[in-house]
């Protein structure tokens, strides 16, 4: 099966010949200087695809969700597995055959509590408020655009060099790495978290709405949702640093599994799907409802109600009603 692609969808001849048109939802903002509107032609057999590589809050913070265009799509291509053509790479972990623990003391040379690499300082998940509360009890070193930019600076290093620098720093110095998501949305787990557990001898602490236990072995990471308060989490982390055997068991648990990304190129997935469904009539009744924040995400106030109730009074929303953006 083969497909040809063009980025010139506004050319009439290209629009006429296309079997499918990919429309990037977040860029359909009439106020953007680059905005050109919809393609100039649509055949009744042509499939329009709602494409979005960001989570719902970041989508609807950029465009008007009441725009009529959201009811003209045939297919969806987003981060979640219930999309027609999912975008997100999937990491699968399987137990290693005949695995033997190394008996290494991963805690031996570590001297610092927690590291956090972060570039978005104000987020819909309000993770920054959680971290501020956590810093009352333990030391958290923040790197990136929201903290120390002199170490492993992503603006001064090639992508893989920056990641290598980050993994080496965390592996050498830190007991824990904060893998906190910027949005509390269905199936949203960043690659940075997965790569940290694969390449750094560190225990990740996760904050997100994703089902981590469906991807990673339990007791190879720490989920903030398993605690009743930020202080309870902090006390658990501190106690873990005092028990090297227990700490090392977390690392060994992750090493006992072989974790790999299964990520065919999106263009290949798209091509295959269009071939397989070429004779089908398909429709998305309302792409805005399919990708709505109410459908895909949880409000921080609801998320933190059980695991960090002390920070709820500090959460403020930029818009009313509480759409957590």
C-alpha positions as CSV (number, residue, x, y, z in Angstrom):
1,X,0.0,0.0,0.0
2,X,1.3,3.4,-0.9
3,X,0.1,7.0,-0.2
4,X,1.3,10.3,-1.5
5,X,1.2,13.4,0.7
6,X,1.0,17.2,0.0
7,X,1.2,20.2,2.3
8,X,-0.5,22.4,-0.4
9,X,-4.1,21.6,0.6
10,X,-5.2,25.1,-0.5
11,X,-4.4,24.5,-4.1
12,X,-7.6,23.6,-5.9
13,X,-6.2,20.7,-7.9
14,X,-4.6,19.2,-4.9
15,X,-7.8,19.5,-2.9
16,X,-9.8,17.9,-5.7
17,X,-7.5,14.9,-5.9
18,X,-7.1,14.2,-2.2
19,X,-8.7,11.1,-0.7
20,X,-8.2,12.7,2.8
21,X,-7.5,16.0,4.3
22,X,-5.7,16.4,7.6
23,X,-6.8,19.4,9.6
24,X,-4.7,20.5,12.6
25,X,-7.4,21.6,15.1
26,X,-5.1,23.8,17.2
27,X,-4.2,25.8,14.2
28,X,-7.8,26.5,13.1
29,X,-7.7,29.9,14.8
30,X,-9.1,32.7,12.7
31,X,-6.9,35.2,14.5
32,X,-3.6,33.5,13.5
33,X,-1.8,35.4,10.7
34,X,-1.1,32.0,9.0
35,X,-4.8,31.0,9.0
36,X,-6.1,30.3,5.5
37,X,-9.5,28.8,6.3
38,X,-10.7,25.4,5.0
39,X,-9.6,23.7,1.8
40,X,-11.3,25.3,-1.2
41,X,-12.9,22.0,-2.4
42,X,-14.4,19.0,-0.8
43,X,-15.6,15.9,-2.7
44,X,-18.4,13.9,-1.0
45,X,-16.1,10.8,-0.8
46,X,-13.2,12.8,0.6
47,X,-12.4,12.2,4.4
48,X,-11.6,15.1,6.6
49,X,-9.5,14.1,9.7
50,X,-9.6,15.9,13.0
51,X,-5.9,15.9,13.9
52,X,-4.5,17.1,17.3
53,X,-1.2,16.2,18.9
54,X,-1.9,18.2,22.1
55,X,-4.2,17.4,25.0
56,X,-7.7,18.9,25.1
57,X,-7.0,21.9,27.4
58,X,-4.1,23.0,25.1
59,X,-6.3,22.7,22.1
60,X,-9.3,24.7,23.3
61,X,-7.1,27.3,24.8
62,X,-6.0,28.1,21.2
63,X,-9.3,27.9,19.2
64,X,-13.0,28.5,19.6
65,X,-14.7,25.3,20.5
66,X,-18.0,26.7,19.2
67,X,-16.7,27.0,15.7
68,X,-18.9,25.2,13.1
69,X,-16.0,23.3,11.6
70,X,-16.0,20.7,14.4
71,X,-19.1,19.0,12.9
72,X,-17.6,18.4,9.4
73,X,-15.1,15.6,10.2
74,X,-15.1,11.9,9.2
75,X,-12.2,10.6,11.3
76,X,-10.1,11.5,14.4
77,X,-6.3,11.4,14.9
78,X,-5.4,12.3,18.5
79,X,-3.3,11.1,21.5
80,X,-5.9,8.5,22.7
81,X,-6.4,4.9,21.7
82,X,-10.1,5.4,20.8
83,X,-9.1,7.7,17.9
84,X,-9.4,6.2,14.5
85,X,-5.7,6.8,14.0
86,X,-3.9,7.2,17.4
87,X,-0.9,9.4,17.5
88,X,0.8,8.6,20.7
89,X,3.6,6.1,20.9
90,X,2.8,3.1,23.1
91,X,5.3,1.7,25.6
92,X,4.9,-2.0,26.4
93,X,6.7,-3.7,29.3
94,X,7.2,-7.4,29.5
95,X,9.0,-9.4,32.2
96,X,12.5,-10.5,31.2
97,X,13.0,-14.2,31.1
98,X,15.3,-15.6,33.8
99,X,16.0,-12.2,35.3
100,X,18.4,-12.1,38.1
101,X,18.7,-9.0,40.3
102,X,22.1,-7.3,40.1
103,X,22.2,-6.5,43.8
104,X,23.7,-3.1,43.0
105,X,23.3,-0.4,45.6
106,X,21.7,2.3,43.4
107,X,21.3,4.5,46.4
108,X,25.0,4.5,47.4
109,X,26.2,7.7,45.8
110,X,23.0,9.7,45.6
111,X,23.0,12.9,47.6
112,X,19.9,14.9,46.5
113,X,16.2,14.3,46.9
114,X,14.2,15.1,43.8
115,X,14.9,16.6,40.3
116,X,12.3,18.2,38.0
117,X,12.9,19.2,34.4
118,X,10.1,21.4,33.3
119,X,9.5,24.0,30.5
120,X,5.9,24.9,31.0
121,X,5.7,26.9,34.3
122,X,1.9,27.5,34.4
123,X,-0.2,24.5,33.6
124,X,-3.8,23.2,33.5
125,X,-2.8,20.4,35.9
126,X,-1.6,23.0,38.5
127,X,1.4,20.7,39.1
128,X,3.5,23.8,40.0
129,X,1.2,24.4,43.1
130,X,1.8,20.8,44.1
131,X,5.6,21.2,43.8
132,X,5.6,24.4,45.8
133,X,3.8,22.5,48.6
134,X,6.2,19.5,48.3
135,X,9.2,21.9,48.6
136,X,8.0,22.7,52.2
137,X,9.0,19.2,53.2
138,X,11.8,18.0,50.8
139,X,14.3,19.6,48.5
140,X,13.3,19.8,44.8
141,X,15.8,21.0,42.3
142,X,14.1,22.5,39.2
143,X,15.8,22.6,35.9
144,X,14.7,23.9,32.5
145,X,12.8,27.1,31.6
146,X,11.1,27.1,35.0
147,X,14.3,26.8,37.1
148,X,18.1,26.4,36.6
149,X,18.7,26.9,32.9
150,X,22.5,26.6,33.1
151,X,22.5,22.8,33.4
152,X,21.3,20.6,30.5
153,X,19.9,23.6,28.7
154,X,17.6,22.4,25.9
155,X,18.0,25.7,24.0
156,X,21.8,25.2,23.8
157,X,22.0,21.5,23.2
158,X,20.8,19.1,20.5
159,X,17.7,17.1,21.6
160,X,19.4,13.8,22.3
161,X,22.4,15.5,23.9
162,X,20.1,17.4,26.3
163,X,18.2,14.2,27.2
164,X,21.5,12.3,27.7
165,X,22.7,15.1,30.0
166,X,19.4,15.0,32.0
167,X,19.5,11.2,32.4
168,X,23.1,11.2,33.5
169,X,22.5,14.0,36.1
170,X,19.4,12.3,37.6
171,X,21.1,8.9,37.6
172,X,24.2,10.2,39.4
173,X,22.7,12.5,42.0
174,X,19.0,12.1,42.7
175,X,16.8,9.7,44.6
176,X,13.7,10.6,42.8
177,X,12.5,12.2,39.5
178,X,9.2,14.1,39.3
179,X,7.3,13.0,36.2
180,X,4.5,15.4,36.6
181,X,2.1,15.9,33.6
182,X,1.0,19.4,32.5
183,X,-2.6,18.2,31.9
184,X,-4.7,15.7,33.8
185,X,-6.1,13.9,30.8
186,X,-7.0,10.4,29.7
187,X,-4.1,8.3,28.5
188,X,-1.7,11.3,28.7
189,X,1.8,10.2,29.8
190,X,4.8,12.0,28.4
191,X,7.8,10.2,26.9
192,X,10.2,12.0,29.3
193,X,8.7,10.0,32.1
194,X,9.1,6.7,30.2
195,X,12.6,7.4,29.1
196,X,13.6,8.4,32.6
197,X,12.6,5.0,34.0
198,X,14.4,3.3,31.1
199,X,17.7,5.2,31.2
200,X,18.2,6.5,34.8
201,X,18.6,4.5,38.0
202,X,16.0,6.6,39.8
203,X,12.5,6.2,41.1
204,X,10.0,8.3,39.2
205,X,7.2,10.0,41.1
206,X,4.2,10.4,38.8
207,X,1.3,12.9,38.8
208,X,-1.2,12.4,36.1
209,X,-4.6,10.9,35.2
210,X,-3.1,8.1,33.1
211,X,-3.2,4.4,34.0
212,X,0.4,3.9,34.8
213,X,-0.1,0.5,36.2
214,X,-1.3,-0.7,32.8
215,X,2.1,0.2,31.4
216,X,4.7,-0.2,34.1
217,X,5.1,-2.8,36.9
218,X,3.7,-1.7,40.2
219,X,6.4,-0.7,42.8
220,X,8.7,0.5,40.1
221,X,7.3,4.1,40.4
222,X,5.5,6.1,43.0
223,X,2.0,7.6,42.3
224,X,0.9,10.7,44.2
225,X,-2.6,9.4,44.1
226,X,-1.6,6.7,46.6
227,X,-1.2,9.2,49.4
228,X,-3.6,11.3,51.4
229,X,-1.6,14.6,51.3
230,X,1.5,16.1,50.0
231,X,3.1,15.8,53.4
232,X,2.3,12.0,53.4
233,X,4.1,11.7,50.1
234,X,7.1,13.6,51.3
235,X,7.4,11.5,54.4
236,X,7.2,8.3,52.3
237,X,10.0,9.6,50.1
238,X,12.2,10.6,53.0
239,X,11.7,7.2,54.7
240,X,12.6,5.4,51.4
241,X,16.0,7.1,51.3
242,X,16.7,5.6,54.8
243,X,16.0,2.1,53.5
244,X,18.5,1.3,50.7
245,X,17.2,-2.3,50.2
246,X,13.7,-1.1,49.8
247,X,14.8,1.8,47.5
248,X,16.9,-0.6,45.4
249,X,13.9,-3.0,45.0
250,X,12.1,-0.3,43.1
251,X,14.9,0.0,40.6
252,X,15.3,-3.7,40.3
253,X,11.6,-4.1,39.6
254,X,11.8,-1.8,36.6
255,X,15.0,-3.5,35.4
256,X,13.1,-6.9,35.6
257,X,11.0,-5.7,32.7
258,X,11.9,-5.0,29.1
259,X,10.2,-1.8,28.0
260,X,10.0,-0.7,24.4
261,X,8.2,1.9,22.4
262,X,5.9,0.6,19.6
263,X,5.5,3.6,17.4
264,X,5.0,3.2,13.6
265,X,5.2,6.5,11.8
266,X,1.9,8.3,11.8
267,X,2.0,8.6,8.0
268,X,2.2,4.8,7.7
269,X,-0.7,4.3,10.2
270,X,-2.7,6.9,8.3
271,X,-2.0,5.3,4.9
272,X,-2.9,1.8,6.1
273,X,-6.1,3.0,7.7
274,X,-7.3,4.9,4.7
275,X,-6.7,1.8,2.5
276,X,-8.5,-0.5,4.8
277,X,-11.5,1.7,5.2
278,X,-11.6,3.3,1.7
279,X,-15.0,2.0,0.8
280,X,-16.6,3.0,4.2
281,X,-18.7,6.0,4.9
282,X,-17.5,7.5,8.2
283,X,-18.5,10.5,10.2
284,X,-17.6,12.2,13.5
285,X,-20.8,13.8,14.8
286,X,-19.0,16.5,16.8
287,X,-15.2,16.5,17.1
288,X,-15.4,19.2,19.8
289,X,-17.4,16.8,22.0
290,X,-15.1,13.9,21.2
291,X,-12.0,15.9,22.3
292,X,-13.7,18.0,25.0
293,X,-12.0,18.7,28.3
294,X,-15.1,17.4,30.1
295,X,-14.8,14.1,28.2
296,X,-11.0,13.7,28.3
297,X,-9.8,15.4,31.5
298,X,-10.3,15.8,35.1
299,X,-10.3,19.1,37.0
300,X,-7.4,19.6,39.3
301,X,-9.8,20.3,42.2
302,X,-11.3,16.9,41.7
303,X,-7.9,15.2,41.1
304,X,-6.3,16.6,44.2
305,X,-9.3,16.2,46.5
306,X,-8.0,12.9,47.9
307,X,-4.2,13.1,47.4
308,X,-3.5,16.8,48.1
309,X,-6.5,18.5,49.6
310,X,-4.3,21.2,51.2
311,X,-3.5,22.8,47.8
312,X,-7.1,23.0,46.5
313,X,-7.7,26.5,48.1
314,X,-4.7,27.7,46.1
315,X,-6.0,26.6,42.7
316,X,-7.4,29.5,40.7
317,X,-8.8,29.3,37.2
318,X,-8.2,31.8,34.4
319,X,-11.7,31.3,33.1
320,X,-15.2,30.8,34.5
321,X,-16.8,28.4,34.8
322,X,-14.1,26.1,36.1
323,X,-12.7,24.8,32.8
324,X,-9.3,24.3,34.3
325,X,-7.4,26.2,31.6
